[in-house]
Amino acid sequence: MDKKKFAFDKTNFLLLGVGMAVVIIGFLLMTGPSSTTTHFEADIFSTRRIKVAPIVCLAGFVFMIYAVLRKPKSEENEKQ
């Protein structure tokens, strides 16, 4: 098959995978104990869940957008 027919190359897929992993890490940082009707959990308002995790998720989404918009290098440019 001709490589020019593919929109992404190996690097694009690798960057997409890394970006998805960062987003998953961000969502995992948001998890934690929840409050019930009988017990209030103050950890809901922790810095990790309110500030750090959304920033990590946003960084992952921005990284994935970059991976999609990145133009693969053509073979002619690599030979020069």
Secondary structure by P-SEA (a helix, b strand, c coil): cccccccccaaaaaaaaaaaaaaaaaaaaacccccccccccccccccccccaaaaaaaaaaaaaaaaaaccccccccccc
